[in-house]
Amino acid sequence: MFDSADLRTSKVPAVTAMFWVVKIAATTLGETGGDAVSMSLNLGYLVGTAIFFGFFVVMVAVQVRARAFHAGLYWTTIVATTLAGTTAADFCDRSLGIGYLGGSSLLFGLVLVSLAVWRLTTGSVSVERITSPGVEAFYWLTILFSNTLGTALGDLVSNDGFGFAGGALFFIFLLAVIAGLYFFTALSRTGLFWAAFVLTRPLGATLGDLLTKPVAHGGFDLNRFASAGLLAAFMVVCLLAVPSRAGGHPGGAARA
């Protein structure tokens, strides 16, 4: 369990219901914002990836150098990973011709490698104590890979049979299963956290596409920039209504 010193030095928010609400909004924002730059502005996936990867590097550097948890800084860094993940996945899947299945498989492997190296290096991949620069670097690298994987996985499911609405419902169902496992089993809290963290990204990707894709393709054809702005405003309202506090994963070390 955390003591008061752990909470003061933790650099990530406590994982609560509002954490997941804001996380899904951030992943949806990443999809709409990434597509706005690469598609609506016609900059392309490679340029979009370069822009957002640069943004990600800057935000992670600021986040790691910060001495305490700051909700705005943390969630801006999360959004940076979702923006970079959107354009990077699209670049791999479409520009490089790997395809949705190939891109998802490649990125899933990168997530596993990141977690394995993190565990071998530090002895744990738990989010209970993200308190040192080294651990935090692994944390953000894994998040970047997971958010990129989520984009590819969302595209795979929604474009290969489910559609955007069906894809969103599919990932909501999977997240409900993970929630059930969390509340009714003694399975690893760390494993369930990362499974849920990865799956919120394809949910956000399908929701973002549902909002902005043409009606003929199963979307609502909303403006990408307006959608991104509304999602950003929603995140701000949520964080003001229920302020994030430093913390760790529910359940404590005994069940991690």
Secondary structure, 3 states (H helix, E strand, C coil): CCCHHHHHHCCCECCCHHHHHHHHHHHHHHHHHHHHHHHHCCCHHHHHHHHHHHHHHHHHHHHHHCCCCCHHHHHHHHHHHHHHHHHHHHHHHHHCCCHHHHHHHHHHHHHHHHHHHHHHHHCCCCCCCCCCHHHHHHHHHHHHHHHHHHHHHHHHHHHHHHHHHHHHHHHHHHHHHHHHHHHHCCCCHHHHHHHHHHHHHHHHHHHHHHHHCCHHHCCCCCCHHHHHHHHHHHHHHHHHHCCCCECCCCCCHHHC
